[in-house]
C-alpha cells in the first residue's frame, strides 16, 4: 500500500489503513514491515514470518560452525583408533633378558596377553631372590635359636612330675610324638634340643595359611580366600603372581619401615604358647622380661623370613622327616618345590638348607 495514511497499534499487531477510496481495512495478528522510503508496508504470512524470526542469521552461522567442529573431532577419533590398531598389529615381539625370561613366561603363557594390564603386571613383578640368600636367612634363624636356648635355659635335673609342659598348644600333629617330646624335655641331656625344636616348630608352622599365621592379617584374609576357592580355575601360577605383587606393593607402601610386617596378635599368641611349654626350664639367673623379649625378637625374625618366602614366585616346603631310627629333626630342611615359573620341579625338588638332626636314642 503506497501513498496512504497508516496507523500502527502495537500489542495485537493491528494495522488500520485508509485508501483514497475511503475503504477501511483492518489486518490483525500479522507481522508488518514499514519501508520508510515510500511509506510502504508489506504484510507476510504468519507461518513463514514465525520461522524466519526464530532462527537468525547469527544463530545459523553458529550452528554451522559447531557442526563442523564436531565432525572434525569425530574424524580425528576415528583416525587415532585406526592408527593404534595398525601399531598393535605391527608391534615387534618383546624380548627378555635371561633373568626376566621365567617371569615373562609365567605371565604370557599362563595368564594372558602381553599388552594392557598384563604388560603392566609383568613389568611390576620383582625379581626372585637368590637361593643362597634364602638359605642363608634360614641358617641365621637356626643359629639365633640355638644361641638363645643355650643362654637362657638350664640343664639341671628336675623332680619327678615337675615341669610337665602343655604340649597341646604347639598343635596336634607334631613331627616328634608328644610323649617323646615330653621325655626329651624332662631329660637334661636332651632338653636343649627339645626346646630348640619347640621354638622352631612354632615359627615354621605359623608362617603359612593357618589361623595363627604370622603373616599380616589383611594379607592372610585374602590368601585364605584364594586358597579355599579354586572353582574358577585360579591356578597355582596365578596365586604365585598375586603373592609376589602383594608383597612388592605392601613393601613399597611401607618403605619407611625397616621391619617386615607381622600379625601382632599371632606373634603374642606364639610367645604365650611357647612360654607355657619352655618357661619351667628357664635359667633363674636371667631376668624373665629380658628372656621373653629375646624370644619375641626371634618370633619376629621368623615372621620376617616367612614374609620373604611369601613374596617369591617359587614355593617352598619345610621338611621335618628324621633320617634314621633313634634320631629326631629339631630344625627343618628347606625344600623348593616349584620353580620361578611356578612349575613343579623334577624329583623331590631342590634343597636350599639342610636341617638339623640329633641322636636321642630310643625314646
PAKEVEX-868418 format. One record per residue (C-alpha): x, y, z; residue number from 1; residue in one letter. Coordinates in steps of 0.25 Angstrom, whole numbers. Layout:
N
X  Y  Z  NUM  A
...
! end
This chain:
363
0  0  0  1  X
7  13  -5  2  X
4  28  -2  3  X
-6  25  9  4  X
-8  29  23  5  X
-5  18  32  6  X
-7  15  47  7  X
0  4  55  8  X
-5  0  68  9  X
5  -9  76  10  X
0  -20  85  11  X
-9  -28  75  12  X
-1  -24  63  13  X
-14  -17  57  14  X
-12  -8  45  15  X
-22  1  40  16  X
-21  7  26  17  X
-29  17  19  18  X
-28  17  4  19  X
-33  29  -5  20  X
-46  22  -8  21  X
-49  23  7  22  X
-49  8  9  23  X
-45  4  23  24  X
-36  -9  24  25  X
-32  -16  37  26  X
-21  -26  37  27  X
-20  -34  50  28  X
-10  -43  56  29  X
0  -41  45  30  X
15  -37  45  31  X
17  -24  37  32  X
29  -17  31  33  X
29  -2  28  34  X
38  3  18  35  X
41  18  21  36  X
46  22  8  37  X
32  21  1  38  X
24  19  14  39  X
21  5  8  40  X
16  -6  18  41  X
17  -21  14  42  X
10  -32  21  43  X
15  -46  22  44  X
9  -60  24  45  X
8  -63  39  46  X
15  -77  38  47  X
26  -72  29  48  X
29  -60  38  49  X
30  -68  51  50  X
40  -78  45  51  X
49  -66  39  52  X
49  -59  53  53  X
52  -72  61  54  X
66  -74  54  55  X
74  -62  52  56  X
86  -62  42  57  X
96  -61  54  58  X
90  -74  60  59  X
90  -81  47  60  X
105  -78  45  61  X
108  -83  59  62  X
101  -96  57  63  X
109  -98  44  64  X
122  -95  52  65  X
118  -105  63  66  X
115  -116  53  67  X
128  -114  46  68  X
136  -115  59  69  X
128  -127  64  70  X
130  -134  50  71  X
145  -131  51  72  X
146  -137  65  73  X
139  -150  61  74  X
148  -151  49  75  X
161  -149  58  76  X
156  -160  68  77  X
154  -170  56  78  X
168  -167  51  79  X
174  -169  64  80  X
167  -182  67  81  X
171  -187  53  82  X
186  -183  55  83  X
186  -190  69  84  X
181  -203  63  85  X
191  -203  52  86  X
202  -200  62  87  X
198  -212  70  88  X
197  -221  58  89  X
211  -217  54  90  X
217  -216  68  91  X
230  -225  69  92  X
231  -236  79  93  X
237  -232  93  94  X
250  -239  96  95  X
254  -242  110  96  X
268  -244  117  97  X
271  -257  123  98  X
268  -252  137  99  X
254  -248  132  100  X
250  -260  124  101  X
244  -268  135  102  X
235  -257  139  103  X
231  -253  125  104  X
227  -268  122  105  X
219  -268  134  106  X
211  -256  130  107  X
210  -258  115  108  X
207  -273  115  109  X
199  -276  128  110  X
191  -263  130  111  X
188  -255  118  112  X
193  -246  106  113  X
205  -237  107  114  X
198  -224  105  115  X
190  -215  114  116  X
188  -219  129  117  X
196  -232  127  118  X
208  -224  122  119  X
208  -215  134  120  X
207  -227  143  121  X
219  -233  136  122  X
227  -221  138  123  X
223  -219  152  124  X
228  -233  157  125  X
240  -233  165  126  X
252  -242  162  127  X
253  -255  170  128  X
262  -255  182  129  X
275  -264  180  130  X
275  -277  186  131  X
287  -274  194  132  X
280  -262  201  133  X
268  -270  205  134  X
276  -282  210  135  X
286  -272  217  136  X
274  -265  224  137  X
269  -278  229  138  X
282  -282  235  139  X
283  -269  242  140  X
270  -272  249  141  X
275  -286  253  142  X
287  -280  259  143  X
279  -270  266  144  X
270  -280  273  145  X
282  -289  277  146  X
289  -277  284  147  X
277  -273  291  148  X
273  -286  297  149  X
287  -289  301  150  X
288  -275  308  151  X
274  -275  315  152  X
271  -289  319  153  X
277  -299  329  154  X
280  -314  328  155  X
278  -317  343  156  X
271  -329  347  157  X
256  -326  352  158  X
248  -334  361  159  X
238  -345  356  160  X
225  -339  352  161  X
231  -325  351  162  X
231  -316  339  163  X
221  -325  331  164  X
218  -316  319  165  X
205  -314  312  166  X
209  -318  298  167  X
195  -317  292  168  X
198  -302  290  169  X
208  -306  279  170  X
198  -313  271  171  X
192  -327  269  172  X
202  -332  258  173  X
216  -331  264  174  X
227  -337  256  175  X
232  -342  269  176  X
221  -350  277  177  X
216  -342  289  178  X
221  -354  298  179  X
235  -354  293  180  X
236  -339  293  181  X
232  -339  308  182  X
242  -349  311  183  X
253  -340  304  184  X
249  -328  312  185  X
250  -336  325  186  X
263  -341  321  187  X
275  -331  324  188  X
283  -337  313  189  X
272  -335  302  190  X
265  -323  308  191  X
273  -312  300  192  X
270  -319  286  193  X
255  -321  291  194  X
254  -306  294  195  X
260  -302  281  196  X
250  -311  274  197  X
238  -305  281  198  X
243  -291  276  199  X
246  -295  262  200  X
233  -303  261  201  X
225  -291  266  202  X
231  -282  256  203  X
231  -290  243  204  X
217  -296  245  205  X
211  -281  247  206  X
217  -275  234  207  X
207  -281  225  208  X
192  -281  222  209  X
187  -284  237  210  X
178  -277  246  211  X
190  -274  255  212  X
199  -269  243  213  X
209  -258  246  214  X
206  -252  232  215  X
199  -239  233  216  X
185  -240  236  217  X
180  -233  223  218  X
189  -242  214  219  X
185  -254  221  220  X
170  -252  219  221  X
172  -251  204  222  X
181  -262  204  223  X
171  -272  211  224  X
160  -268  202  225  X
168  -270  189  226  X
174  -284  194  227  X
160  -288  198  228  X
153  -285  185  229  X
159  -292  173  230  X
145  -293  166  231  X
149  -282  156  232  X
162  -289  152  233  X
170  -279  160  234  X
183  -286  156  235  X
196  -288  165  236  X
204  -279  156  237  X
193  -268  157  238  X
194  -269  172  239  X
209  -268  171  240  X
208  -255  163  241  X
198  -250  173  242  X
207  -253  185  243  X
219  -246  178  244  X
211  -234  174  245  X
204  -233  188  246  X
218  -234  195  247  X
224  -223  186  248  X
213  -213  187  249  X
212  -215  202  250  X
227  -213  204  251  X
226  -200  195  252  X
215  -195  203  253  X
222  -197  216  254  X
236  -193  210  255  X
239  -184  222  256  X
238  -196  232  257  X
251  -205  233  258  X
243  -217  239  259  X
235  -227  232  260  X
220  -226  234  261  X
215  -236  245  262  X
202  -241  251  263  X
203  -235  265  264  X
192  -244  270  265  X
198  -256  265  266  X
212  -252  270  267  X
207  -250  284  268  X
200  -264  283  269  X
212  -271  279  270  X
220  -265  290  271  X
210  -268  300  272  X
209  -283  295  273  X
224  -285  296  274  X
225  -279  310  275  X
215  -289  315  276  X
224  -300  309  277  X
238  -296  312  278  X
237  -286  324  279  X
239  -297  334  280  X
253  -299  329  281  X
257  -284  329  282  X
270  -281  336  283  X
267  -273  348  284  X
280  -265  347  285  X
274  -257  336  286  X
263  -247  336  287  X
250  -253  331  288  X
246  -240  324  289  X
259  -240  317  290  X
257  -255  313  291  X
243  -252  308  292  X
248  -240  300  293  X
258  -249  293  294  X
248  -259  290  295  X
239  -249  284  296  X
250  -244  275  297  X
253  -258  270  298  X
238  -259  266  299  X
239  -246  259  300  X
251  -251  251  301  X
243  -264  248  302  X
232  -255  243  303  X
241  -247  234  304  X
247  -260  228  305  X
232  -264  225  306  X
229  -251  218  307  X
241  -253  209  308  X
237  -267  205  309  X
223  -261  203  310  X
228  -251  193  311  X
234  -261  184  312  X
229  -267  171  313  X
234  -281  175  314  X
228  -289  186  315  X
235  -296  198  316  X
233  -307  208  317  X
239  -309  222  318  X
243  -324  223  319  X
243  -330  237  320  X
246  -345  234  321  X
256  -352  242  322  X
267  -359  235  323  X
270  -371  243  324  X
264  -378  255  325  X
268  -372  269  326  X
269  -358  264  327  X
260  -346  262  328  X
259  -334  254  329  X
260  -321  262  330  X
261  -311  251  331  X
255  -314  237  332  X
261  -314  224  333  X
256  -304  213  334  X
251  -311  200  335  X
248  -303  188  336  X
236  -310  181  337  X
232  -300  170  338  X
242  -292  161  339  X
242  -278  157  340  X
231  -281  147  341  X
222  -287  158  342  X
224  -301  151  343  X
227  -313  159  344  X
241  -317  160  345  X
246  -331  156  346  X
248  -341  167  347  X
246  -336  181  348  X
251  -322  177  349  X
263  -314  181  350  X
269  -314  195  351  X
273  -300  199  352  X
276  -302  214  353  X
279  -315  222  354  X
272  -318  234  355  X
278  -322  248  356  X
276  -336  254  357  X
281  -340  267  358  X
283  -354  273  359  X
273  -357  285  360  X
273  -372  285  361  X
260  -379  286  362  X
250  -370  292  363  X
! end
